[in-house]
Amino acid sequence: MKNMKRNLLIIMPLLVSMMILSLTSCTEEIDRQNRYTFLGETVGSFLEKHDDLFSDFNYCLERSGVMSLLKAYGTYTCFAPTNEAMQRFLFEQDSIYHASLLPGSKKVVWTGVTSPRLEELSDSMCTVIANSHVLPATILTTEMEGDVLPARNLNDRYLTMTYGVDSLLHSLLFVNGSQITSSDEEVENGVVHTVANVLNPSTNTVPTQIKDMPFLSIFSDALEQTGLENSMQLYKDESYTDWDKIADNVDMNGNKFPYPPSRYFGYTAFCEPDYVFQEMGIYDKEDLYRQCKVWYPEATDPDFKSENNALHKFMAYHLLNYHLLYTRLVFYKLKGSSFNSESLYSTGNDRAEYYETMQGTILKIMIPRSSNIIGYDEDGTERQLKNTIFLNYSHEAVNAADPFHTTAGRKSIPVGVRVMNPEEVLLEPERFPNFNQEALNGSIHLIDRPLVYDEDVMAGFVLNGIIRLDYDALVPELTNNHMRWYDGSAGYSFPGSTGFFIPKGYSEHVKVFEEGCRLSYYAPNGGYDEHNGDFCICKGQFDFAYRLPRVPKGTYEIRVSYIAGSERGIVQFYVDDEICGIPVDNRIYSDDPRIGFVDDSKTDDNGVANDKAMKNRGYLKLPISYRSVYMGAPARRYSHGLRLVVTTKYLTDDIHWIRIKNVHESDSGSDFYNHDYVELVPVSWLRREDLTLDEKRQ
């Protein structure tokens, strides 16, 4: 089993040699220039022609009315489950439902299927099944790269993609965990792919999806008792009406940008399976509450729905207002675009992201690429830490002899909590029955140990370094509305650009104080020099602010990064409406004597003295942990890029804002370009004398 597991987890390129089609939108007349296969055939007629293979699925298509759609003009992708797949799906879902009705079952699991007979499906369930398998765009397997398909299905959901190999090392492609067994049957109005299993038709929200997984019963019960399940029910803001608007003079060249195409809400839940709790002697919500009072002794309110209740605090720390797939928890390689995050990072440097949880405290998600430690998880599987995603990992605390059971602090708080790879979880259906990672409005990730926030552990071990907060991770809407991952394929931006105008009021995490402020966001691109290949810019007489996640109380050096240029503006920075220093002229390049950048190669001490001289003027070079495309070298060598020390400030556990205001007299030539990230650096870490030069330059 272990060897099979490892083989299936090898991600290989999909080996296909089919004709590549461009993604097209619906048109009244079908373009026959590039497609000829099955001339005169539609998706619907193709499925009917092969009724011996797809009759059960065709039955759902007919009852739902989707079959008539698939026979009409347009462009569609249909993932067609075989009769065997449909029959297996009905049997499994009916069995799960009826098993939950038996005496002793903790809760009824509603699957939407109450009989294994196809004819006894409800009309609504037929519609859900049909819509789950159809996308309003033509997508060949040669265009299926990355971790989600570039268009939502008719249930308004993205479908996930994973890859594997069989015993002969042939490449396999899975959509929502179902293998594509036959692909790229092109017809006049789209393409048909055959799948081995029915795609998840669920329209459950995250809490309902968790409730439907019996091995998460303790977590689900606690989620319900604390009332936090009500905090994860939103899906789409139907009042948002700016989706078709265009903003003028927004991008770097003064061209137009579209408004965001939607305003979806999203959530991520990190969940301990029951066995994790049971190994600690926790068998129900009351047992968990007793342990939570040990972890959170200051939370004394007995009301589970109170934010000052220990169980509520524990559960809230597991929840984010971001929809993050497993592959997007830390960084993302956009295979379908010019952006490749791995090519922009230095090979041995850690990858880390930071998010504020519903508890109001910060969570660190990390892949410790710099680690050479190998450990073994609970079933004996060997794992390299550098290829594992952890929550609240600490190099200093890690137990090298048993890294997957590391604890820290007086209360032995788990650190380096492993996020389970969903591809592995799917290989153990007996242990994780009915596992389904993706809900309508978010993602569910399994973790191998309890996730606990302890301020002493966070300040002393987990966050005792440079906390680099990328702008794209500070604004949830960029993630939840696919802008952060936009690769140009969805058709709602402009040719040659992957940017969006961010209107006032679009996010509660951004404040716009000046009506003439033209704030926009550029999605990742391999040609950009920024940290994650993306950044925000602001043109005109701008004045805006964005919210910082709450960190452990203490004194921090607050820095911002930007790329200097002759067309930039003069900026005044504020933190919590307190003015910070004098205005900063972003038009000055770092090799100007007023800043004093000197490349390390031109010094006789590897730049140590130059670093001190620049810091005395309030500047730092960019880090060594990622690369500059322009330089073809670590970003530290890029003389246009800078980190500015905005201020040193004691941060409480309140909400803090950083404000950026243009004080240039003219609207022309006064742009705040290429703002990449903000850094919060504990002063206690800066004073450490045991740090290596490379650690200081990360």
N, C-alpha and C positions, 0 to 999 in steps of 0.2 A: 504493500500500500504506500509505503514511504517513497519508494522509487517512482511509482506511478504518479504520486503527488508532485514530485520534483519535475518530472517530465512535462506534466500538464501545465506547470507554472512557467515554463520557458516561453517567453513571448517571441515569436518569430514573425517576420513579414508574411503577409498572406500571398501565397504563390498562385497568382492567376494571370492569365494572358488574354483577357477579354478586351474588346473595344471599349475605350473610355468615352463616356458621354459627359457633356456639361450639364450641371444642375440647372433645370429650367423651371420657370413658373408657368401657371396655367395660361393657355392661349386658346383663342377660338378655333384656329386652324392648326392642325398637327404638322410640325416640321418634319418632313420625310427625308431631308437631305442626308442626315447622319445615321438614321435608323431604318433598317429594312426588314429585320427579322420578324417573322409572323405578320407580314403585311396583311392588313384587313382584320387582324385579330386585336381584341382589347384584353385588358386584364381579366375582365369578367368572362368573356367568351373563352379565353384560354383555360380558366379554372373549370368552366362547364365542360369543355372538351375533354378534360382529364378528371371527370367526375368519379371515376373508379378510385382515384387517389385522394380527392378533396371533397367528396360528397357531403360529409358532415360539416365541414367548414362552409361549403356553399349553402347549406341549409341555414346557417346563422346569417350569412350574407343576405340571403333572400328575405328572411323574416325581419331583419333590421333595416332593409331598404338600401344597404350599402352596395349590393350587387348592381343596382341600376346606375349608381355613381361610377362604378368600375367599368361600365360599358359606355360611358359618355366621354366626350372630349375632356382633356385635362392631362395632368401628369401624376402618376401614382406609383408607389412602391408597395407591393403586397408580400408579406411574409406568410405563406400559406402552410398551416399545419396539416399533416396527413390525417387520414381517418384514424389510424392507430394512435396518433398523438391526441386527437380529440377524445377518443374513448378512454384513454388512460387519464386524461385531465378530469373528465367527468367522474370517473370512479374514485380518483384520489380526493377530489374536492368534496364529493358526497360522503366519503369515509371520514374525512376530517370533521365535517359538520355533525354527522351522527355520533361519532365518538365523543364529541363534546356534550352530547345530550345524556350520556350515561351517568348513572349515580356515581358520585365521587369526583366528577369533573368540576373544576373550579369555575369555569365560565363557558358560555356558549360561543363557539367560533362560527360566525356567519360568513360563509364562503360565496354565497349567491347561487350555490348548486345544492339542491335538496334531493336529487335523484340521479342515478347513473344513466338514465334514459335521455337521449337527445331531445325527444319530442316534449319532454316535461320541463325544459328550460323556459324561463320567463322571457317575454319579449325584451325586457330591459337587459337581461343577461346576454341574450343574443347580440344586442346592440353593443354592449361593452366588449364582448369577444371580437366582434367584427371590427370595431373601431380601433382595437388594440393592435391589429395586424396591418393597418393601412396608413401610409403616410402620403400627404399631398405633394409629393416631389418624386422625381425619378433618381434613385441612388443605386448605382452598381456596386459590386463588392470591391472594385478597384478604387472606389471613392469612400469606402468605409474604413477610415483611419481615425485614431484617437480613442476616446472612451465613450462617446455618445454619437448617435447619428445626428446630422446637422439640421434635421427638421422634426417637429413634434408629430406624433401620430394623431389620429382623429379623436382620441381621448385627451388630446392636449398634453401629452407627456413625451418626454425624451426617452428613447430606448438606448440602453447601455450596450457597449461592445466589449468583448474580451477575446483573448486569443489563446491558442494552445497547440499541441501536437499530438498525434496518435502514436501508437506503438512503432509505426514505421517512420516516424518523424515527419509525417505529412502535416502541413499547416491546417489548423482548424479555426473557424470563426464562429463566435457565439453572439447572439443578440438576445439580451435579457436572459442569459443563461441557456438559451436554446440553440443547438448547433444548426447551422445552415448546411443542409445535406445536398442540395442542388441549387444552383444560383444562376442569376443573370439571364433568365428567359425574357428576352426583350419583345415587347409588343408595341402597337402603335401609340398607346397612351400610358406607357410605363414599363415596369419590369416586375417579374415574379421570382421570389426566392422561396424554396421549400425549407421548412424548419421541422426539427424532430420533436419539438414540444410546443404546446400552446404557450404563447407569450403571456406574461403576467397581465391579466386583465383588470387588476385591482385599481380602484379609484380611491383607495383608503388614504386618509391623512396619516401622518407619522404615528400618532398615538394609537390609531385603530390598527395599523399595520403591526405595531409592536404587540398589541393585544392578540393578534391572530397567530403569533408565534409562541407555542406552548412552553418553550424552554426559556422564555422571558417573563414568566408569570409573576415573579417577585418584583421585578423592575416595573412591570406594567401596573401592578396593584399600587405600588408606591406613587407612580406617576398620576394615577387617578385620585388617590387619597390626598395628594398635595395640591390638586387642582391645576397642576402644570400642564396637563393634557389640553386644557382650554387655551393655553398660550401658543399652541402649535396647530391651530385649526385653519388659519388664513391661507388662501391660495393665490387669488388674483384680485387686484384692485380694479373693480369694474368701473370705478369713477374716473380712472385715468383716461383722458381723451386726447392726449397730445401725441399719440403714437404715429400720426401721419404728418406731423409738422416738421418744417425745415428751418434751421437757424442760419442766418447770414454771418459772414466774417468771423468764423469760429476757428478754423484749423490754422496750422502754422503759416500757411500762405494766404490767409484771409478768405478761404473758400467756405462753402456751405457744409454743414453737418446735419444729420438727422437727429431728431429727438429719440430717446429710448423707445424701442418698439413695444414695450409692455411694462407693467409694474407688478411682477409676481413676488410673492413672499416665499421664503424658503427656510428650512430647518435641518439641523443635523443632531442626531441623538447617539451618544456613546453608551452602550448598554452592556451590563454584566449578565451573562447567562446564569440561570439558576445554580449551576454546579459551582460557579465561582463563589457565590454566597454560601452555599451548603458546605463547602470546604472550610468555612469560617464558623460553622455552627449556626448559620442564618437560614431559616426555613420559611419565614413569612415576613410580612411588613413590620410586625411588632418586634421581631428579632432584629430586623434591620434598624428600626428606630432606636433600640437600645444601644446598638453599636454607633449610630450616628451621634448620639449624645456624648460618646467618648471622643469622637472626632471633632465635634463642634460644641464644646461645653458652654460656650458663651451664648448659644442659641437656646433660650429657655422657654420660649412661648410654646405651650402644649398644642396649640392649634396647627394642624398639619398644613393649612393653607397660608399660614403666616410666613413672611420672609425671614422671621427670626425663630423659626422652628428648625431643629437639627435635621430632620428628615427632608424638609423642604430645601434647606441649603445643600444637602448632599445631592438631591435629584437635580436641582437647578444648575449645578456645576457640570452636569452631563449634557446640557442643551445649548445649542447655538442658533442664532437667527440667520444662519447661512445654509444654503443647500450645497453640500460638499460631497461629491462622489469620492470613493476611496482613492482614485488616482489624482484627485485634486486637493487632497488634504494638505499637501505640502507644496508641491509645484506641479506643473503640467507641461507636457510636451505636446504641442499642437502639431500632430503629424500632417494634417492637411494644409498647413500654411508654412510660411518661411520661418516660423518661430520654433526653436528647439531649445528648451530651457537647459538641457544637459550640456549643450555646446557653450552656453554662456556662464556656467559655473565652473570654477576650478575643481578638478577631479576629486581631490581629497577633502573638500570643504563641506561642512554640514549644511543641510537644508532645513530651514525652520520658518514656521508661520506662527502668528500669535492672534488669538481671537478672544473677545470678551464673551463670557458665558452669560446665561440668564441669571446666574447668581450675582452678576455684576463684577466678577473677578476674572483674571486673565488665565487662558489656557495656552500652553505651548505645545505645538505639534511639530515633530522633528524626525528627520532621518539622519542619524549620526554617521555621515559618510567618512568622517575621519577616523572612525573606530575600526580596529582590526580584531576585535573580540568576537569569538564564536561561542554561542550558548545553545542550550537544548530546552525546548518548551516542555509542557506537561506530558505530551505523548512521545517524547524522545526525538522529535524532529530537530535536526541540526539547523541552526539559523545564524547567518551573519548579521550582526547588528547594523552594519552599514547599508543593508538592504531591507530594513525593517522600519515600519512607521511606529513611533512611540508618542505617548502623551506625557508631558512633563519629564522628559529625559534629562539626566544630569551626568556629564562626564566625571565630575568629581565624586559623585555618590555611587556610581555603578560598582556593583560587586562582580569583579571579573570572573570569579569562580562560579557564580550562579547569577548571571546578569538579568535573567527574566524574573527574578524574585528580589530585586533590589528595593530596599527601604531606606528612609532617612528621617532624622529628627527624633525627638523624645517619644513620639507616639508611633514610631515605625511606620510612617506614611509611605505607601507604595509610590515609587518614582520609576519612570521608564515603563509605563503601562502599555502593553503591546496592543495595537489595533489589528485584529485578525483580517487576513486577506480573504475577501469574499469568495474568490475562486477556490480556496482551500475549504471554506465552510460548505460550499455547495457539494464537495466530494464526500461529505458525511451527513447524508439525509437522515440517518437513524438518530444521530446525536442532535442534529439541528433541523427537526421536521418543519416543513412549510416555511423555510428560511426565504425571505424576500427583502433584499436590501433597500430597494427603491420604492418609496411611497409617492403619492400624487404630489406632495409638497415638500419632499425632503429625502434624506438618506439616513439609514440606520446602520451603525457600525458596532460590531461585537468587540469587547475588550476582555483581556484575560485576567485582570485584577481590579479591585475597587479603585475608583478615581475619586480622590479626596483633595480638597484645597486646604493647605496649611500654610499660613503666611510666613512662618519661620523657615519652613522647608523651601518655599518658593523664593524667598529673598536670599536664603543662604546657599541654595544649591541650584535650583532650576533657572532662576532669572538673574544670576549674579554675573552678568556680562552685558554685551551690547544687545539691546532689544530693538531689532530693526523692524519697523512697521511699514510695510509697503502700502502705498495709497490705495491700491486695489483691494486690500484686505480690510481697510478701515471703513469702507462704504458697502454694506451688505447688498444693496441693490445692484451693484456691478456684478456680483456673483450670481444672485438669484435670477437675474434677467439675461444671463448668458453673454453680457458685454465683456466681462473679464476674460472669457474664453473665445471670444468671437474671432473666427478665422476668415471672414469674408464670404462664407458660402450660403448664408441664410437669406441673402438678397435684400436686406433692409438698410444697407449702408451705400456708399458711393464707390464707383470703380476706383481702385488704387488706394482706398482708405479703409481703415477699420476703427474709425472714431465716432463718438457720439457727443452731442451737446447735452449737458446736464442742467435741466431747468431748475429754477428756484422752487423749493418745496418738494422735489422729487425724493429726497432722502432726509430723514430726521438726523442723520449723522453729518449733514452739511448745512451750513448757514450761508446765505448770500445776502449781503447788506446793501449792495449797490445795484440798481436796476440795470445799469450798463455793463454789468459783469458777465462776461461770456466764458463760462467754465466748460471745459470739455475733457473727455477721457479718451486716450489712445490705447487700444487693445494690444496684446503682445505682437511684436514683429521682430524677426531675426535681424533686421537692419538697425535696430535702435540700441543705444549704448546703456540703457537703463537696467536696473537690477533684475527685474523680471521681464524685460523687454517691453514694458508699458509705462505710462506716466500720465499725469494730468497737466493741462496748460490752462492759462487764463489770459484773456485779451481785454484791452480797453481799460477803463477806470475801474479796475476790479477791487473788490473788498469781500473776501469770503473766509470762512473758518470751517474746520472739520474737527470732529470729536476724537479724543484719544481714549484707548481702553484703559481701565483702571488697573494700576500696578500696585505692588506692596508699598505701604507708606515709607517715604524716605526721600533723600535728596538726590536729584537726577540732573545730569547734564543733558539738555535737550538740543538736538541737532536736526537740521533739515538738509536734504541733498537737492542740488539743481545743476543744470548745465548752463554755463555762462554763454553769452552771445551778444553781438552788437545790437540786436533788435529787442533785447530784454529791457525790463523796466527798473525802477528804483522802488524797493519794497521795504515797508515797515512791518515788523513781526510783533505779535502780541501773544501772550499766554494768559488765558482767563481774563482777557481785556486789560491786562497790565502791559504797558509798552516795554519792549525788550531792546535796549540799545538804540543806536542811531540807524537811520535807513541804510539799506544795503543796495549798492549799485550792481545789479546782476549783469551789466554789460562788461564788467571788468573780468578778463581771463585770469586764471590763477597764476600764470607766470608774470603778471604785472607786479612790480616791486611793492605795491600796496598789499599784496597777498603773499608773494614770494615763493611760489612753487618752483622747485628745482628737481628734475628727474633724479631718482636714486643713483642711476648709472653715472651721473655727473658729479657725484659727491664722493668723498673718501671715507665716509662712515656709514654707507648704505642709507643715507637720508635721515639719520637720527637727529642731527642738529637742525636740519631743515624742518623736520616735523615740529620741533620745539618752537622754532621761530614762527612758523605758520600758526601754531596753536596760540601763541602769544597775541597774534592778530585776530584770533577768533575763527580760524579755518583749519580743516583737515583735508588731506587728500582722500580720494575715494578708496574703498577697501580692496584687499587682494583676493577676496573670496569669490568675485565674479569678474568676467572679462569685458573689456571694451571692444566692440566690433571695429570701431575706427582705428584703434591701436593694434588690434590683434594680440593683445596682451592684457594682463590684469588691469582692472579699472584704475588702480592706483596711479598708473602711468599717464592717464588721460588728463591733460592740462586744462581742458574745458570744464571738467567735472569737479565739483566741490561739495564738501560738507561744512555747513555753517553752524557754529555754536550759537544758538539763539539766546539761551540763558541757562543758568543753573538755579534750580528751584526745588523747594520741598513740596512733594506731591502728596496730598492726602488721599483718602479713599473716596473722595467725591469725583464727579465727572469733570474733566479738564478739556479745554479747547485750545487749539492753536489757530491764530488768525493771521491772514496775509493780506496786506492792503497796499495798493499802488499809490505812491505819492509823487509820481512823475507828473509834470505839468501838462503834458500832451497825451492825447489818446493814441497818437501815432508813435510807434517805437517804444511801447510801454507794456510789453507782454511778459507774463510770468511763465516761462516755458519750462517744460521738461522737469517738473517737480516729481520726484520719484518716491522718496520715503522720508520718514521721520525716525530718529533714533532716540531712545530713552536709555541713558547709561548711568547706572548707580555710581555715585561718586566714590563709594567704598571700593568698588572694583577698579576705578581709575587709579586709586592710591596703592594698589597691590604691587609689591616689588618682585613677586615670584612669577609674574607673567612673562612669557617669551615675546620677542619682537613680533613674530607672526601672529600671536594671539591678540596683541594690541592692535594689529592692523587688519583684523578680520572685518 
